[in-house]
């Protein structure tokens, strides 16, 4: 018989014990298999509310009916557009002073404070309202804002300003221009100061397409800072970085003034995936998240292919954001000319929950039931299955 030293006997016992544990794990049902996953204590259940392809905001009754419906379906957050198409949806003294319109001149909006109506109706039901600053630095090419302030417009290297969005001609305000920054900041602070809102949300338009930035003032700023002219290649790495950093600086200042006015106001962002947002639109939202300039992310993952959808959820910057601040996923529920199957929505919600994200937000209200192959009753039934009981949204 081989005689074992004391340390060899101890090692052998450890190996036997490890084998026993492994065998138990292989041949016994796992704990996770025996115990269903716990229901989350909080979940963001959001919806974007638009003034395009939707009738909701155009009458007080429509607002009340929509809020009541969302309450019955156990939503807890509404993101209503407030800056869209070159106008504010709410009365704005800042907008009136800068380009002559107190709010959107559409007859059914004139003389009303739509945002106040939405906040009043939603808060009665315990639903948070986070106004959505939809157009960001973008404006219609034929807007009064663009006509009265041509020196504010961002330009390509060839001097052109028009940006095609579908069939629409848009322009972009230069986020580097001091007067543009002042205007945007005043619009935002006015909102925060005048309304009992729960937060404010910026989106992918809070940046600038990287082909722009060649307006004379920006070029002079760059030359003063770098002692050289910007690259002719609009996506040259250093030129991208310099412009993104200037927008980062503005976002830092904006966050500070929002919090100085209303500490509990959530600063939310609904960006595109980062690998597109930074090089294509100079939006370095990962830096904003790391530095604390935003407190909630609703990442737009409008992908019909489930593999591509899941790939976006698995990106490293998304995982890092998720453990730092509430990070939810924006899911497309349909457009007027492009319905989204209920099965696709269900599958995407499941994938989001499987990865323990903070929740979901659907784009947009009208497509919850309209333009779909399923009946409105079938769509509402599915939504009730998504959100069977009420639950609070995540705190920040």
BELWO-V434262 format. One line per field, one symbol per residue. ss: DSSP state (~ for helix, > for strand, _ for the rest). phi: phi as a letter, one per 20 degrees, with the letter a starting at -180 (. if undefined). A space follows every 50 residues. Layout:
ss = ???
phi = ???
This chain:
ss = _____~~~~~~~~~~~~~~~~~~~~~~___~~~~_______>_>>>>>>_ _____~~~_~~~~~~~~~~~~~____>>>>>_>>__>>____~~~~~~~_ _____________~~~~~~~~~~~___>>>>>_____>>>___~~~~~_~ ~~>_________>>>__>>>>>>____~~~~~~~~~~~~~~~~~____>> >>>____________~~~~~~~~~~~__________~~~~~~~~~~~~~~ ~~~~~~~~~~~____>>>>>___~~~~~~~~___~~~~~~~____>>>>> _____~~~~~~~~__~~~~~~~___>>>>>>>_>>__>>__~~~~~~~~~ ~~~~____>>>>>_~~~~_______~~~~~~~~~~~_____>____
phi = .feefgffffffffffffffffffffedfffffedffffffcafcdbedd ddlbegfebgffffffffffffemfcbddefccbmnceeefcfffgfecn cfagfggfdfnddgffffffffffemefccgdeffleebffeffgffecf feffcffenfcfcecmeeedccfffefgffgfffffgffggffeceeerb ddcfeeaagffepefgffffffffedmbefffefdfgffffffffffgff ffffgfffffebgeffedcdefgffdgffecldefffgffenecdbccff ceceefffgfgffeffffffffedcgcdcedfdpcgdbfdfggffgffff fffgelffqccddbgfegcemefffgffffffffffcfcfbfffed
